[in-house]
């Protein structure tokens, strides 16, 4: 009797991958009742590791109310799904015009198969004047978009901000995401007062079988 077992184990950055297990068994006869053949197939693993390696903030100081620059080089692992945000924004932290947050993220292939990856931002709250005034930069380049632009289309598709591929032995990929509260005319900025914005960063990885 021959047995074949295929098991796929997958761990993705923040969310979105499908894990499928398949078991196939078959039998055949030989001219000997004692003959036995066993074959074991173990599938590789797709494992994406996501870390923040650097964080730069320009935020309101809780004591003085002035803008204060902060920098953090602590490596933080975001591989498992988490409610912690990559920008280190506190629960009661307030933003004002010129506030900015820039996170440097590192993607690593720690599994045994190649994959394609896509990074998306998804606005999860209702779009409002604050979302419309929060500009988004990727790798230091103005995307021309604000958080209000990162909503799913009618088909549920999201706007990709970073994408690429990683072979088994590729070096880690890094990218930066920055959001900045635009310093506009007072009348325009004032429309964002007391507004709240919530958004997610989503990393999706899918196995790649050819270069």
C-alpha positions as CSV (number, residue, x, y, z in Angstrom):
1,X,0.0,0.0,0.0
2,X,1.3,3.5,-0.9
3,X,0.4,6.5,1.1
4,X,0.9,10.1,0.1
5,X,0.4,12.9,2.5
6,X,0.5,16.6,1.5
7,X,0.3,19.1,4.3
8,X,0.6,22.8,3.8
9,X,1.4,25.1,6.7
10,X,1.1,28.8,6.2
11,X,1.7,31.8,8.4
12,X,1.2,35.2,6.7
13,X,2.1,38.8,8.0
14,X,-1.0,40.3,9.5
15,X,-3.7,38.3,7.7
16,X,-5.2,36.6,4.6
17,X,-4.0,33.2,3.5
18,X,-5.8,29.9,3.0
19,X,-4.4,26.7,4.5
20,X,-5.5,23.5,2.8
21,X,-4.7,19.9,3.8
22,X,-5.1,17.0,1.4
23,X,-4.7,13.3,2.1
24,X,-4.5,10.8,-0.8
25,X,-4.2,7.0,-0.4
26,X,-4.2,4.2,-2.9
27,X,-3.5,0.5,-3.1
28,X,-1.9,-1.9,-5.6
29,X,-1.0,-5.6,-5.7
30,X,2.3,-7.3,-6.4
31,X,3.3,-11.0,-6.9
32,X,4.1,-11.2,-3.2
33,X,1.9,-10.9,-0.2
34,X,4.8,-9.5,1.8
35,X,5.7,-6.6,-0.4
36,X,5.1,-3.2,1.1
37,X,6.1,0.3,-0.2
38,X,5.6,3.5,1.8
39,X,6.2,6.9,0.3
40,X,6.0,10.1,2.3
41,X,5.7,13.5,0.7
42,X,6.1,16.5,3.0
43,X,5.2,19.8,1.5
44,X,7.2,23.0,2.1
45,X,6.1,25.9,4.2
46,X,5.1,29.4,3.2
47,X,6.1,31.6,6.1
48,X,6.1,35.4,5.9
49,X,7.7,37.4,8.7
50,X,6.8,41.1,9.1
51,X,8.7,43.4,11.5
52,X,9.0,47.1,12.1
53,X,12.6,48.1,12.4
54,X,12.4,51.9,12.6
55,X,9.8,54.4,13.7
56,X,9.9,58.2,13.3
57,X,7.1,60.4,14.8
58,X,6.4,64.1,14.8
59,X,3.6,64.3,17.4
60,X,2.0,66.6,19.9
61,X,3.7,66.5,23.2
62,X,1.3,65.5,26.0
63,X,2.7,68.1,28.4
64,X,3.5,71.1,26.3
65,X,1.2,70.8,23.4
66,X,4.1,71.5,21.0
67,X,5.2,69.3,18.2
68,X,7.9,66.8,19.3
69,X,10.1,64.6,17.2
70,X,10.6,61.0,18.4
71,X,12.6,58.1,17.0
72,X,12.5,54.4,17.9
73,X,14.9,51.8,16.5
74,X,13.4,48.9,18.5
75,X,12.5,45.9,16.3
76,X,8.9,44.9,16.7
77,X,7.4,41.7,15.3
78,X,4.1,42.1,13.6
79,X,4.0,38.6,12.1
80,X,1.0,37.4,14.1
81,X,-2.3,39.1,13.7
82,X,-2.4,42.0,16.2
83,X,-4.4,45.1,17.1
84,X,-1.2,47.0,17.8
85,X,-0.6,49.6,15.1
86,X,2.7,49.9,13.2
87,X,2.9,53.7,13.9
88,X,2.9,53.2,17.7
89,X,0.0,55.6,18.0
90,X,-1.4,55.6,21.6
91,X,-5.0,55.0,22.4
92,X,-5.6,58.7,23.4
93,X,-3.0,60.2,21.2
94,X,-4.1,63.3,19.2
95,X,-2.9,64.6,15.9
96,X,-2.7,68.1,14.5
97,X,-1.5,69.7,11.3
98,X,2.1,68.7,10.6
99,X,1.8,65.5,12.7
100,X,3.5,62.6,10.9
101,X,4.3,58.9,11.5
102,X,6.8,56.9,9.4
103,X,7.4,53.2,9.9
104,X,10.1,51.1,8.2
105,X,8.9,47.6,7.7
106,X,10.9,44.4,6.9
107,X,9.5,41.4,5.1
108,X,11.4,38.1,5.4
109,X,10.8,34.7,3.7
110,X,11.4,32.2,6.6
111,X,9.8,29.3,4.9
112,X,10.8,27.0,2.1
113,X,8.8,28.2,-0.9
114,X,8.8,31.4,-3.0
115,X,5.8,33.7,-2.8
116,X,4.3,36.9,-4.2
117,X,3.3,39.5,-1.7
118,X,1.1,42.6,-1.7
119,X,0.7,45.3,1.0
120,X,-2.5,47.2,1.2
121,X,-4.0,49.9,3.4
122,X,-7.7,49.7,4.2
123,X,-9.8,52.5,5.7
124,X,-12.0,50.7,8.2
125,X,-13.8,53.8,9.6
126,X,-16.1,56.1,7.7
127,X,-14.2,58.5,5.5
128,X,-14.2,62.1,6.9
129,X,-12.3,65.4,6.7
130,X,-9.4,63.9,8.7
131,X,-9.0,61.0,6.4
132,X,-9.0,63.4,3.5
133,X,-6.2,65.4,5.0
134,X,-3.9,62.5,5.9
135,X,-1.4,62.1,3.0
136,X,0.3,58.7,2.4
137,X,3.9,58.3,1.4
138,X,5.7,55.1,0.4
139,X,9.5,54.9,0.4
140,X,9.6,58.6,0.7
141,X,7.5,59.3,-2.3
142,X,4.1,61.0,-2.2
143,X,1.6,58.5,-3.5
144,X,-0.8,61.3,-4.4
145,X,-3.4,59.6,-2.1
146,X,-4.9,60.3,1.2
147,X,-6.3,57.8,3.7
148,X,-9.7,58.5,2.3
149,X,-8.7,56.9,-1.0
150,X,-7.9,53.5,0.5
151,X,-11.3,51.9,0.4
152,X,-12.3,48.7,-1.4
153,X,-13.9,49.1,-4.9
154,X,-17.2,47.4,-5.8
155,X,-15.4,44.1,-6.3
156,X,-13.8,44.3,-2.8
157,X,-10.3,45.0,-4.3
158,X,-7.9,47.2,-2.3
159,X,-5.3,49.7,-3.4
160,X,-1.8,48.1,-3.3
161,X,1.0,50.3,-2.0
162,X,3.8,47.7,-2.2
163,X,4.2,44.5,-4.0
164,X,6.9,42.0,-5.1
165,X,8.1,38.5,-5.0
166,X,10.5,36.6,-2.7
167,X,12.4,33.4,-3.4
168,X,13.3,31.0,-0.6
169,X,16.8,32.5,0.0
170,X,16.0,36.1,-0.9
171,X,17.3,38.8,1.4
172,X,14.6,40.7,3.4
173,X,12.7,43.4,1.7
174,X,12.2,46.8,3.4
175,X,9.7,49.6,2.7
176,X,8.5,52.7,4.6
177,X,5.0,53.9,5.0
178,X,4.4,57.4,6.2
179,X,1.2,59.3,7.0
180,X,1.2,63.1,7.4
181,X,-1.5,65.5,8.5
182,X,-1.4,68.2,5.9
183,X,-0.9,71.8,7.0
184,X,-3.6,73.5,5.0
185,X,-5.6,76.7,5.3
186,X,-7.0,77.1,8.8
187,X,-10.6,76.8,7.6
188,X,-9.8,73.5,5.9
189,X,-7.8,72.0,8.8
190,X,-10.5,73.1,11.2
191,X,-13.0,70.8,9.5
192,X,-11.0,67.8,10.8
193,X,-11.2,68.7,14.4
194,X,-12.3,65.9,16.7
195,X,-12.7,63.5,13.8
196,X,-11.5,59.9,14.2
197,X,-9.9,57.7,11.5
198,X,-9.2,53.9,11.7
199,X,-7.3,51.9,9.1
200,X,-5.5,48.6,8.7
201,X,-2.3,47.5,6.9
202,X,-2.8,44.1,5.3
203,X,0.0,41.9,3.9
204,X,-1.0,39.1,1.6
205,X,1.3,36.3,0.5
206,X,0.6,33.6,-2.1
207,X,3.0,30.9,-3.2
208,X,4.9,31.5,-6.4
209,X,5.9,28.4,-8.5
210,X,8.0,30.0,-11.3
211,X,10.5,32.9,-11.6
